[in-house]
């Protein structure tokens, strides 16, 4: 818990309120002093202040302060000078529904394999979140903007059709946990006393589709083996909690018959008792209501609310329904819950508000000085550009077609529905960035040649109105043809699962027509999507020389693409790596409603995918050598230290820098216990000039060498020979990035 040691108090009681037309509450200060309340005394320990505040709450206060409603702020407590508050704030990669800096969608950020980038993006996002909030507070307006971020999303990408895949950090528990911890620390800041914003980890737990197809998520029961829960679904959340966020969102689904928001084992026994979590748990939208109406786990809204609170769900988030928590007064009168339980339930909510500085003199909190001029600042737009470039994954590059020589082309063609489709480049849970600030692929590619021939071919990414003649005319005579295809949120998003992985509508026909009319001239395919698409035609067709997975790069898409295509200033080569397994066909993956991990993700995959997890080409090749591992005989609880020499062996100018993501995997000794075939255990993103070498040092945490054995033993090592692999991709892959993978055998022993 963060310490509070400052002794200045200077606040006035807020007594009168008025409502503006936009349902935002405006408070006028009164003459009543608040410094007599011990909870306002910053010289007291936070626990003492918290106890004092809780003691002053009525039952009605305690219930009202644990309800967050879409479109309506949580009311204040006038007699205590506690102002209304907005809890519902989304900070996935920008300030949602605001004209703010739009960073690439989460899955694209994950493709960077960069802890540093993750933290810097989160910092920029939270600064803008604070700026909007401060602007309101300075105008004595409350309830419009919050500083409780329901982000990041760290559910495992376990099936390609889930609409929310784009919001995740991919399929690997270790990668997701590492990036989540960086995002949390970036959002909350490093002040010893205050949080810049409150970060959260969601959706806890085992929430990864379906949303709508073939069944709705609201009453879905995920049947999960204990080993899969321990090895796949819990680790990223454990790592995220270790970064000390102050909100966790429980998910819609049930786990083995118990709704997540009524799951005492997860919300209390694991989250608080085992992991030491101190913040509050908030339900997903109406998830408490669904305990009754969809899961039929209780007999009424009243008993569902009691079940949720007793299980550890502190706050109810609700939109279209009346809150179930409003039934708690009745439950109290019927002796279904006690006053002490209600007061204890609200404690972590107010703890978070203390840490955000709400009850301290404003001058004490440095984050109160952030002003709105940071929103869409030049610095943040440069970071958005950097993030977009770092998110791109080069999937194919025949004959090293890319990068292009600057100013080498006279006529190019740009075709496809994503070429100039502003909304399609953003993804779900986005900012409402001014469209004039969003740079499309067409905008960037126009900088490649004086003559650019353009045709979208379709009105939007559904591509149900394909105009083949437009595409043929645009491609005619072009030296290089760029085809921009993909999905956008109208094809995949929350509450919008896909039914297959084929390119939407007539997009595949558009691509084939572009290749045909190019008549042997090179075609470059740019993809904008979350979940993988069937692009086997593009991979196997010689006329398509390059494929770049761009995900949803947001506002700087066009400029980032331009810089990547020419490797601008020698530092813009694509170095993203896939944070997911990209199947060749949908039948390679089990049904979305089947929650076994068997056959899912690279850790348990049984077939050759089109592109494996961790895959991504570079504009050069790298050689790995001189692997040193300490120790070679590993006992339980020991970490492993690794040194490896990485050399850039590409034939480029000496001042050209190339980026590589070094990946370390382990495979376990032979055992009857089901274990992953191998597991990512370390990674680093580094820059190496052409012809130069760098020694990379990695540390493998001791816990990553253990596997779940059984409920009695829990996690433990498996005695025997373990293999450690170091390289630029997974070991033993059919699709190769051109750089070698080296290995070393280790001995595991108790």
Residue, then its C-alpha position, 0 to 999 in steps of 0.5 A: x500500500x502507498x504511504x501518505x505522509x503530507x500534513x497540509x489540509x485546505x478544502x471547503x465543503x461542497x453543499x449546493x449542486x445543479x445539473x447541466x443539460x448534458x447530465x454533468x453535475x456542477x458543484x458550488x463550494x460552500x462555506x463549511x470547512x472540511x478539515x475537521x474530518x479525520x479522513x481529510x487529514x493527510x498527516x494520518x495513515x491512510x488506513x486511519x483515514x479510510x476507517x474514518x470515512x467508512x464510519x461516516x457512511x450510511x447504508x445508502x451511501x455504501x450501496x450507491x458508491x458501489x454502483x457505476x452506471x453507463x451515462x450516469x455518474x455515481x452520486x456524491x455525498x454532499x454532507x461529507x463534501x464527496x463529489x460525484x464520480x465517473x468510473x467508466x473510463x476505457x484506456x485501451x490505447x487512447x481515451x475512448x470517445x474523445x478527440x484524443x491521440x489514437x494509438x494502435x490497437x492492443x494486439x498491434x502493440x503486443x506485436x511489438x514485443x516491446x515492454x518499453x513501448x508498452x509503458x510509454x504508450x500507457x503513460x501518454x494515454x493516462x496523461x490525456x485521461x488526467x487532462x480531461x478529468x482535470x479540465x472538468x474539475x477546474x471548472x467544478x464539473x463532476x461526472x463527465x470524465x473519470x480516472x478509473x481505467x478499465x484497461x488493459x484486456x489480458x484475456x488469452x486469444x484462444x480462437x481466431x473468430x472471437x470479435x475481441x481478439x484485437x483488444x488482447x495481447x495475444x495468445x501467450x500467457x507470459x507475453x500477455x503478463x509482461x506487457x500487461x504489467x508494463x501497461x499498468x505501471x505506465x497508466x498509474x505512474x511512479x509517484x510514491x503517493x498518488x496514482x495518475x489513474x487507476x489501472x485495471x486487469x480484465x476480464x477475470x477470468x477465462x473469457x475468450x469467446x464466444x460473444x455472439x456466435x454460436x451462442x451469446x456470452x452472457x450466460x456462457x459456461x466455460x468448462x475448463x480443466x484445472x490444469x488449463x486454468x492454472x497454466x493458461x488462464x491465470x498466469x497473465x492475471x497474476x503478473x498483472x496483479x503483481x504490478x498493483x492495479x486498483x481495479x479488476x473486472x470480472x467477466x460475463x461467463x461462468x467457469x465450470x458452472x460458477x459465474x465469474x462475478x460470483x466466483x469466491x474462489x477466484x475473486x477472494x481466495x485467489x485474487x486477494x488471499x493468494x495474490x494480495x490484491x488490494x483494489x476493487x473488483x467491478x462487474x462487466x456490464x450487467x454481469x451481476x444481473x446475468x447471474x440471475x437472468x442468464x446463468x440462473x445461478x440465483x433465484x432473484x436480482x437480490x440474491x445475485x447481488x448478495x452472492x456477488x458481494x460475498x464472493x468479492x465483487x465490490x462494484x456493479x457496472x450496469x447499463x440498460x438494467x436497474x442495478x441489482x445492488x439497489x436490492x441490497x437494502x432489502x437484502x439487509x432487512x431480510x438478513x441476507x447480508x450484514x451492515x459490516x459486509x456492506x461497509x467492508x465491500x466499499x472499502x477498496x473502492x474508497x482506498x482507490x479514490x484516496x490513492x487518486x488524491x480525491x480527498x487531499x488538497x489539490x496542490x499536493x497531487x502533481x498529476x493535478x497540474x496536467x492540462x488539456x494541451x497535452x491531448x494530441x500533442x506533437x510528442x504523443x503523435x510522434x509516439x503514435x507513429x513510432x508505435x504503429x511502425x513497431x506493430x507491423x509484421x512482415x509476413x512475406x517478402x519474396x526476393x527482398x522486394x521491400x524496402x523500396x528505394x525512395x523516389x524510385x517509382x513514378x506510378x503506383x496503384x492503391x486499391x482495396x476497401x481499407x485504402x482510404x477507410x478511416x473508420x476501418x483503421x481504428x478498431x474497437x474501443x477507440x478514441x474519436x480522433x478528428x478524422x482529419x488527423x487520421x492518415x490512411x494508407x492512401x495518404x502515405x503511399x501517395x508519397x511514394x510516387x508522383x502519380x497514384x491511381x486509386x480505387x477502393x473497389x468497395x464502399x467498406x470492409x464488408x465488400x458487398x458492392x465490389x466494383x471490379x472495373x474500378x480496380x482494373x482501371x486503377x491497376x492498369x500501368x502501375x509499377x507497383x500495386x498496393x492492395x489494402x484489405x481487412x475487417x474493421x469493427x463492422x466485421x469484428x468487434x465486441x458483440x460481433x464474432x466472425x463465422x469464418x476466417x475468409x476475407x470479407x465479401x468480395x475481397x479475395x476476388x478483388x485481390x485476384x483481380x489486382x494480381x491479374x491486371x498487374x500482369x506480372x508487376x509486383x503486388x504488395x498486400x496490406x492487411x488491417x484486422x484483429x483475428x487472422x484471415x485466410x490469406x493462403x492465396x496471397x502466401x502461395x501466389x508469386x505475383x504477391x511479393x510482400x504481405x504486411x500485417x498492420x492490425x489497426x494502427x489508428x491515426x498514424x497509419x498512412x505515415x507509418x506505412x510510408x516509413x516502413x515501405x522505404x525504411x525511413x532513415x534506416x530505422x523503420x524496418x518492420x520488426x513486429x512478431x505475431x502474438x498469435x498463431x495464424x491458422x491456414x484454415x479454420x478446421x485447424x482450430x477446435x470449436x470456439x465453445x470448447x475451452x480445452x487448450x488441446x490443439x490451441x495456441x502454439x503451446x498445444x498446436x498439432x498442425x502446421x499453421x500458415x504463420x506461427x506465433x512469434x513469426x515475422x520477417x525482417x529486412x535482413x537476417x541475423x545469426x545467433x551464436x555463443x550461447x552461454x547458460x547459467x546454471x546448466x543444472x537447475x533446481x527448483x526456485x532457480x532462475x536461468x541467466x542467458x547470454x547470446x551473441x546476435x549478429x546482423x548479417x544483412x547486406x545493407x549500408x553500415x548506418x542502416x539499423x535493423x531490429x530483431x526480437x530475440x525469443x527464448x523457449x523451453x521444452x520440458x522433459x518427457x512426462x505423462x503430465x500434459x505440458x506445452x510442447x514449448x513455452x516462451x520464457x524470455x524476449x527482448x527487442x534490440x537494434x543492431x547495425x548492419x555487420x555488427x553484433x550485440x550480446x543479449x542477456x536474458x533472465x528466465x524466471x524460476x516459476x516459468x520452469x514449473x508446470x501444474x502437476x495436480x491439486x495437491x502438489x500444485x506447480x513444481x519442476x519436472x526432473x529430467x532434461x529440459x531444452x532451451x531454444x534461442x532465436x528469432x522464432x519458435x524452434x522447428x517451424x516449417x515457415x522460417x524467418x531465415x535466422x537460426x535457432x540454437x539450443x542447449x540442454x539443461x538438467x532439472x532436479x529437485 
